Amino acid sequence: MKPENTRVGIFRKFILNNKFVLFLLVTLLIGLNILVFMKVSFIFTPITVLIKTVLLPILLAAVVYYLLNPIVDFLERKGVRRVYSILLLFVLIIGILTILIVSVIPFLREQVMSLIARFPQYAKDVELLVKQVVGSDFVNQAQKTLNINVADLSKQISDQATKIIDNTFTGLGNIVGAVKDFILALITLPFILFYLLKDGKKLPKFILKFLPISLRNSTYTVMQEMNFQISSYIRGQIIVSFCIGILMYIGFLIIGLDYASLLALIAACTAIVPYLGPAIAITPALIIAIVTSPFMLLKLIIVWTVVQLVEGKFISPQIMGRTLHIHPITIIFVILTAGNLFGVIGIILAVPGYAVLKVIATHLFEWVKMRSNLYDQRKDPVE
């Protein structure tokens, strides 16, 4: 009797020919592996600690690498040795940082200290303004119409604010730890960056050596697309943020808003986060404008609207282009989800991380289409 005619052979033939059953078996095996790894997760604790330790320095070095690597490549094409180009850039960066520390940082420090000193007065002014608004005839009429208890609403807001303050003080230890990790990352950043700029081009070939020869071409294509997506996003987003900061600073100076340079710096930093960044940045500017005068609030809204229109219609399309091909709604959902899962780091890395996963998923789907007959257009009854 032939092996394929035995019960085992029939069962094996049934499994291999039935793609749905094969898919269920593969899914079951993956689930069992995940369950086993969850039960012995303590084995991976050293690896987790290692990843958390080196993640921030590597991320910072990668961002600076994508900014400086085109300059190093340009100098190398002009005949300058790569090591000398890197050292020259390091000297220029040290000089720029020295100028910033000597001239700009003290000025920003004065504005920060002044804002902190005046913050209690701003809080009292906002509280007085809220009381005036709550006690107005319009609010009283709306309260009666909508059946809203303002006292209960104020109590709920006060309770939530108290919880936020308590959580802030409770998390001071975490903040100190985060500051320590950030300082250590800055110390190790130049060393990691130097070797990235020097040997970064060799990394893809080094990784490909561990893969089967048949997979190297497709994997190298995926790595090139991932590199293009990340580099385009990082360079474009930083240039856009810089432009927004400059435009905000000019606008704040024109309308005479206090702490113009500090507020423009906040707007530039938060602009790194698409869509949600401008909403975060406008909050301190709104508070200062409200306590200054209603006319200042109107001027701030005009400046903010003009800057957002210029950024959305001219700056971002020219700099960012359509490289990511991600719908705005998708970006918002990705940012919110990553923020809930990983906090601030998740918000910052949400869009480039999604772009990388999209490249991997797209090529994986194409591989499935090529290796299976599940998407054969000749068998499509709709066609």
Secondary structure, 3 states (H helix, E strand, C coil): CCHHHCHHHHHHHHHHHCHHHHHHHHHHHHHHHHHHHHHCHHHHHHHHHHHHHHHHHHHHHHHHHHHHHHHHHHHHHCCCCHHHHHHHHHHHHHHHHHHHHHHHHHHHHHHHHHHHHHHHHHHHHHHHHHHHHHCCHHHHHHHHHHCCCHHHHHHHHHHHHHHHHHHHHHCHHHHHHHHHHHHHHHHHHHHHHHHHHHHCCHHHHHHHCCCCHHHHHHHHHHHHHHHHHHHHHHHHHHHHHHHHHHHHHHHHHHHCCCCHHHHHHHHHHHCCCCCHHHHHHHHHHHHHHHHHCHHHHHHHHHHHHHHHHHHHHHHHHHHCCCCCCCCHHHHHHHHHHHHHHHHHHHHHHHHHHHHHHHHHHHHHHHHHHHHCCCCCHHHCCCC
